Amino acid sequence: MESFFVLATWLDVMAISACAGVLACAIWVIPRHAPGYFHARLWAGLGIALALLTVASGVLLASRTLEFSGAAFSALPTYLPLVVHKTHFGLIWQTRMVAVAILWVCWLVGFVRGWRGAAAWLAMVVLLVVVFSRSATGHAGDQGIYSIGVWVDCVHVLSSGIWVGGLFAMSLLVFPALMRQVDVERMLSVEVFARLSSVATIALIAIVVSGVYNAWGGLERVDDLWQSRYGQVLSFKVILVAWMVYLGGHNRYHKLPALRRWVGLPVGRSSFWARVPGWQPLSTAPGGAHLLSRCARAVHIESVLGVLVLAAASVLHHGMPPADMRHMGFAPAPAVAVVVPFVRQGSQA
């Protein structure tokens, strides 16, 4: 049953990330002067992401109902109405579903000529309500749904969604179309890739700051990173994020300058970054299609790593942080050699 709880959480954060990433690409990455089919592909992708979010919200409700009641799947019809109408989670879940309905309205309004930009901005604001429902019903909400921890966690969830979800959107929706037009849309290729790098950098800064705050509140001691199962999973997540950062930096300081040289744009001095292993100046001889394909391949790898990061975050959501265990008078669970057993040992919704 614990595996189902983790899976429901993973599906939920994946759906939130998909929505945040598509909206971020529509608002900040793809410029307005780009051909219409880029915007059309993103808006169609948003519809798929919203469908996933709708399903995830239903699965999350079922998961929390089973956690609260301790009942089997067959008892869901009995306990679902009680959870929805009689619990704090049920009230937040109802608010979340209203937000999801508004997101669908925004998506439909976006098909009206000239209204898509405003609809995307409004959808991003409404998505914050969904993110709040995620944070307020997790560990961050233990100190109150309006505590500083909840707001910090909202920043962490949304910025993570923009970063990881943006990679999803670029991999599945933007790069396939861009690769077909790389020789025609040379300047657009460079601009899109530069915009993606800037958005990812800003999101990463927010992720690191909010993540350090959350980690310190959950661990309290540095040695908890390797002496508790919670810390072990967190360490695994940090390693994955560090790998993604390296790949993103490689794109920004290694491949992007080559793309700029390919289209004849000036490239600033990069003597420092050239010393990083694997970041030496890249030749433009193979051509723009080859350069862009290398960029896309790196983004694809980052996307896969992002899926694993969200999976680790879902496991953490269902484990009790060492700091909470100490405050309750329990000793933190000892670390084990592998991460998988922790999934079956989680102790808190």
Wavefront OBJ file of the C-alpha trace (Angstrom):
o trace
v 0.000 0.000 0.000
v 2.875 2.355 0.792
v 4.089 2.016 -2.784
v 0.707 3.268 -4.004
v 0.949 6.293 -1.712
v 4.380 7.181 -3.098
v 3.187 6.603 -6.665
v 0.208 8.932 -6.128
v 2.506 11.669 -4.832
v 4.935 11.165 -7.712
v 2.089 11.414 -10.236
v 0.925 14.616 -8.572
v 4.313 16.367 -8.612
v 4.871 15.197 -12.191
v 1.546 16.754 -13.230
v 2.284 20.025 -11.428
v 5.738 20.128 -13.028
v 4.317 19.466 -16.482
v 1.835 22.336 -16.148
v 4.414 24.734 -14.694
v 6.992 23.822 -17.336
v 4.668 24.276 -20.311
v 3.411 27.594 -18.969
v 6.974 28.789 -18.304
v 7.944 27.945 -21.884
v 4.848 29.681 -23.244
v 5.442 32.834 -21.182
v 9.224 33.190 -21.031
v 11.024 30.785 -23.375
v 9.240 30.913 -26.737
v 9.216 34.535 -27.963
v 6.038 36.068 -29.342
v 7.550 36.453 -32.801
v 8.125 32.682 -33.097
v 6.034 30.866 -35.732
v 2.559 30.013 -34.522
v 3.043 26.251 -34.549
v 5.444 26.496 -31.598
v 2.783 28.186 -29.504
v 0.140 25.764 -30.751
v 2.230 22.758 -29.751
v 2.790 24.179 -26.272
v -0.899 24.920 -25.789
v -1.834 21.398 -26.875
v 0.770 20.105 -24.431
v -0.809 22.182 -21.668
v -4.100 20.391 -22.316
v -2.359 17.034 -21.830
v -0.669 18.313 -18.666
v -4.014 19.513 -17.285
v -5.568 16.118 -18.008
v -2.720 14.524 -16.063
v -3.238 17.005 -13.207
v -6.954 16.217 -13.089
v -6.307 12.477 -12.902
v -3.526 12.992 -10.352
v -5.877 14.994 -8.117
v -8.342 12.105 -8.089
v -5.618 9.539 -7.398
v -4.244 11.745 -4.615
v -7.670 11.912 -2.982
v -7.963 8.123 -3.073
v -4.448 7.757 -1.686
v -5.007 10.133 1.215
v -8.346 8.499 2.010
v -6.645 5.118 2.328
v -3.880 6.647 4.465
v -6.339 8.352 6.816
v -8.676 5.381 7.180
v -6.224 2.493 6.983
v -8.894 0.716 4.946
v -8.613 -1.384 1.795
v -9.419 -0.190 -1.728
v -12.874 -1.771 -1.486
v -13.795 0.670 1.312
v -13.085 3.818 -0.736
v -16.766 4.550 -1.533
v -17.482 4.587 2.203
v -14.633 6.820 3.331
v -14.259 9.206 0.355
v -17.260 11.416 1.280
v -16.051 11.621 4.877
v -12.562 12.715 3.861
v -13.859 15.296 1.368
v -16.437 16.883 3.688
v -15.119 16.249 7.205
v -11.335 16.695 7.067
v -8.908 19.566 6.696
v -7.364 17.837 3.679
v -10.804 17.549 2.079
v -11.337 21.319 2.322
v -7.967 22.007 0.711
v -8.660 19.367 -1.942
v -11.989 21.020 -2.837
v -10.195 24.363 -3.258
v -7.642 22.637 -5.437
v -10.323 21.203 -7.721
v -11.845 24.659 -8.173
v -8.384 25.844 -9.232
v -8.076 22.937 -11.674
v -11.446 23.865 -13.176
v -10.260 27.469 -13.635
v -7.097 26.156 -15.313
v -9.263 24.329 -17.831
v -11.178 27.557 -18.506
v -7.867 29.371 -19.050
v -6.823 26.671 -21.491
v -10.036 27.038 -23.478
v -9.783 30.845 -23.472
v -6.256 30.490 -24.835
v -7.661 29.295 -28.144
v -9.199 32.737 -28.722
v -6.948 34.853 -30.929
v -4.986 37.396 -28.918
v -5.988 36.022 -25.511
v -3.411 33.251 -25.140
v -0.765 35.393 -23.431
v -3.149 36.642 -20.742
v -4.574 33.137 -20.319
v -1.079 31.723 -19.761
v -0.258 34.310 -17.092
v -3.581 33.751 -15.323
v -3.044 29.982 -15.470
v 0.384 30.354 -13.851
v -1.160 32.372 -11.006
v -3.961 29.838 -10.514
v -1.423 27.016 -10.557
v -0.004 28.557 -7.381
v -3.214 27.478 -5.623
v -2.564 23.887 -6.699
v 1.041 24.175 -5.517
v -0.182 25.544 -2.188
v -2.469 22.537 -1.779
v 0.557 20.317 -2.336
v 2.702 22.119 0.254
v 0.023 22.717 2.899
v -0.803 18.993 3.109
v 2.803 17.806 3.364
v 5.515 18.071 6.017
v 5.665 21.843 5.527
v 2.080 22.152 6.787
v 2.820 20.547 10.145
v 3.432 23.999 11.663
v 0.262 25.458 10.141
v -0.991 25.906 6.600
v 0.095 29.561 6.512
v 3.483 29.063 8.188
v 6.721 30.234 6.624
v 7.595 26.613 5.891
v 4.570 26.246 3.620
v 5.436 29.361 1.610
v 9.052 28.278 1.254
v 7.899 24.857 0.124
v 5.564 26.516 -2.410
v 8.576 28.309 -3.879
v 10.473 25.013 -3.949
v 7.679 23.062 -5.642
v 6.897 25.755 -8.223
v 10.526 26.499 -9.107
v 11.245 22.770 -9.351
v 8.240 22.426 -11.616
v 9.386 25.265 -13.851
v 12.880 23.771 -14.106
v 12.036 20.085 -14.543
v 8.737 20.681 -16.342
v 10.426 23.141 -18.681
v 12.843 20.379 -19.660
v 9.880 18.081 -20.338
v 8.214 20.690 -22.536
v 11.391 21.430 -24.479
v 12.157 17.741 -25.018
v 8.679 16.693 -26.127
v 7.177 19.810 -27.706
v 9.744 22.417 -28.730
v 12.936 20.674 -29.829
v 11.246 18.264 -32.301
v 9.733 21.232 -34.152
v 12.872 23.338 -33.843
v 15.091 20.600 -35.253
v 12.990 20.483 -38.418
v 13.428 24.226 -38.942
v 16.969 24.703 -37.619
v 18.414 26.056 -40.878
v 15.440 28.387 -41.412
v 15.101 29.523 -37.808
v 18.759 29.979 -36.912
v 18.324 33.071 -34.747
v 15.211 31.600 -33.130
v 17.145 28.465 -32.137
v 19.777 30.525 -30.340
v 17.215 32.802 -28.709
v 15.067 29.929 -27.453
v 18.029 28.064 -26.048
v 19.383 31.202 -24.337
v 15.963 31.967 -22.835
v 15.634 28.400 -21.550
v 19.038 28.628 -19.907
v 18.157 31.915 -18.186
v 14.797 30.644 -16.891
v 16.442 27.439 -15.628
v 19.166 29.438 -13.856
v 16.668 31.640 -12.008
v 14.556 28.613 -11.070
v 17.659 26.779 -9.858
v 18.601 29.636 -7.523
v 15.113 29.494 -5.978
v 15.345 25.692 -5.713
v 18.689 25.784 -3.912
v 17.683 28.495 -1.409
v 14.311 26.914 -0.562
v 15.787 23.408 -0.623
v 18.483 24.301 1.914
v 15.801 25.780 4.182
v 13.652 22.647 3.918
v 16.596 20.295 4.391
v 17.834 22.093 7.508
v 14.345 22.057 9.007
v 14.006 18.331 8.358
v 17.490 17.222 9.369
v 18.866 19.710 11.937
v 22.202 17.850 11.919
v 24.560 17.344 8.996
v 25.276 13.719 9.889
v 21.578 12.942 9.365
v 22.377 13.012 5.646
v 24.080 9.627 5.944
v 22.844 8.312 9.296
v 19.116 8.233 8.528
v 17.053 6.758 5.718
v 15.449 10.163 5.114
v 18.872 11.763 4.747
v 20.019 8.966 2.477
v 17.188 9.592 0.024
v 17.788 13.338 0.260
v 21.479 12.806 -0.540
v 20.525 10.727 -3.573
v 18.242 13.546 -4.723
v 21.009 16.133 -4.264
v 23.401 14.022 -6.364
v 20.852 13.857 -9.183
v 20.275 17.616 -9.010
v 24.038 18.231 -9.102
v 24.263 16.093 -12.240
v 21.468 18.114 -13.834
v 23.233 21.347 -12.885
v 26.431 20.134 -14.542
v 24.567 19.278 -17.752
v 22.747 22.606 -17.700
v 25.996 24.480 -17.141
v 27.580 22.533 -19.987
v 24.766 23.690 -22.265
v 24.973 27.304 -21.107
v 28.746 27.784 -21.145
v 29.803 25.222 -23.746
v 27.105 24.682 -26.387
v 25.312 28.045 -26.327
v 28.486 30.023 -27.220
v 29.009 27.660 -30.176
v 25.453 28.329 -31.348
v 26.044 32.068 -31.058
v 29.221 31.809 -33.141
v 27.306 29.743 -35.703
v 24.831 32.582 -36.332
v 27.524 35.265 -36.182
v 26.689 36.721 -32.765
v 29.459 37.917 -30.451
v 30.598 35.597 -27.676
v 32.062 36.932 -24.462
v 35.290 35.715 -22.934
v 34.967 32.370 -21.170
v 38.474 31.592 -19.969
v 37.194 30.446 -16.563
v 34.510 28.080 -17.889
v 36.900 26.684 -20.481
v 38.896 25.188 -17.603
v 35.956 23.065 -16.428
v 36.409 19.427 -17.564
v 34.537 18.872 -20.818
v 33.706 22.579 -21.300
v 36.408 23.527 -23.781
v 35.257 25.702 -26.740
v 33.109 23.730 -29.175
v 33.724 23.852 -32.904
v 30.939 25.080 -35.184
v 32.227 23.035 -38.118
v 29.574 20.251 -37.917
v 26.815 22.830 -38.461
v 23.829 24.172 -36.578
v 21.720 21.005 -36.799
v 24.479 19.013 -35.137
v 24.959 21.639 -32.417
v 21.251 21.870 -31.698
v 20.905 18.085 -31.599
v 23.615 17.981 -28.940
v 21.736 20.605 -26.954
v 18.526 18.611 -27.282
v 20.242 15.389 -26.233
v 21.519 17.040 -23.043
v 18.016 18.336 -22.272
v 16.617 14.820 -22.830
v 19.093 13.429 -20.281
v 18.213 16.186 -17.834
v 14.533 15.313 -18.270
v 15.152 11.692 -17.302
v 17.141 12.795 -14.271
v 14.295 15.170 -13.412
v 11.854 12.246 -13.312
v 14.153 10.516 -10.805
v 14.453 13.710 -8.740
v 10.662 13.954 -8.497
v 10.497 10.272 -7.543
v 12.983 10.881 -4.719
v 10.951 13.898 -3.601
v 7.839 11.700 -3.470
v 9.623 9.182 -1.255
v 10.720 11.997 1.066
v 7.144 13.195 1.319
v 6.157 9.861 2.854
v 9.047 9.601 5.297
v 9.344 11.294 8.657
v 12.271 13.753 8.830
v 14.801 13.045 11.606
v 14.039 16.419 13.228
v 10.346 15.504 13.567
v 11.241 12.100 14.988
v 13.425 13.697 17.659
v 10.715 16.169 18.610
v 8.310 13.255 19.032
v 10.795 11.394 21.200
v 11.887 8.771 18.643
v 15.374 8.050 17.352
v 15.792 8.668 13.600
v 15.628 5.487 11.560
v 19.158 4.295 10.750
v 20.513 4.476 7.229
v 20.562 1.354 5.086
v 22.736 0.335 2.171
v 20.049 0.918 -0.438
v 17.207 3.378 -0.874
v 14.402 1.025 -1.930
v 13.489 -0.353 1.560
v 12.707 3.192 2.678
v 9.749 3.253 0.320
v 8.170 0.452 2.345
v 9.105 1.975 5.689
v 7.541 5.474 5.308
v 5.642 6.560 8.375
v 3.914 9.851 7.660
v 1.542 11.164 5.022
l 1 2 3 4 5 6 7 8 9 10 11 12 13 14 15 16 17 18 19 20 21 22 23 24 25 26 27 28 29 30 31 32 33 34 35 36 37 38 39 40 41 42 43 44 45 46 47 48 49 50 51 52 53 54 55 56 57 58 59 60 61 62 63 64 65 66 67 68 69 70 71 72 73 74 75 76 77 78 79 80 81 82 83 84 85 86 87 88 89 90 91 92 93 94 95 96 97 98 99 100 101 102 103 104 105 106 107 108 109 110 111 112 113 114 115 116 117 118 119 120 121 122 123 124 125 126 127 128 129 130 131 132 133 134 135 136 137 138 139 140 141 142 143 144 145 146 147 148 149 150 151 152 153 154 155 156 157 158 159 160 161 162 163 164 165 166 167 168 169 170 171 172 173 174 175 176 177 178 179 180 181 182 183 184 185 186 187 188 189 190 191 192 193 194 195 196 197 198 199 200 201 202 203 204 205 206 207 208 209 210 211 212 213 214 215 216 217 218 219 220 221 222 223 224 225 226 227 228 229 230 231 232 233 234 235 236 237 238 239 240 241 242 243 244 245 246 247 248 249 250 251 252 253 254 255 256 257 258 259 260 261 262 263 264 265 266 267 268 269 270 271 272 273 274 275 276 277 278 279 280 281 282 283 284 285 286 287 288 289 290 291 292 293 294 295 296 297 298 299 300 301 302 303 304 305 306 307 308 309 310 311 312 313 314 315 316 317 318 319 320 321 322 323 324 325 326 327 328 329 330 331 332 333 334 335 336 337 338 339 340 341 342 343 344 345 346 347 348 349
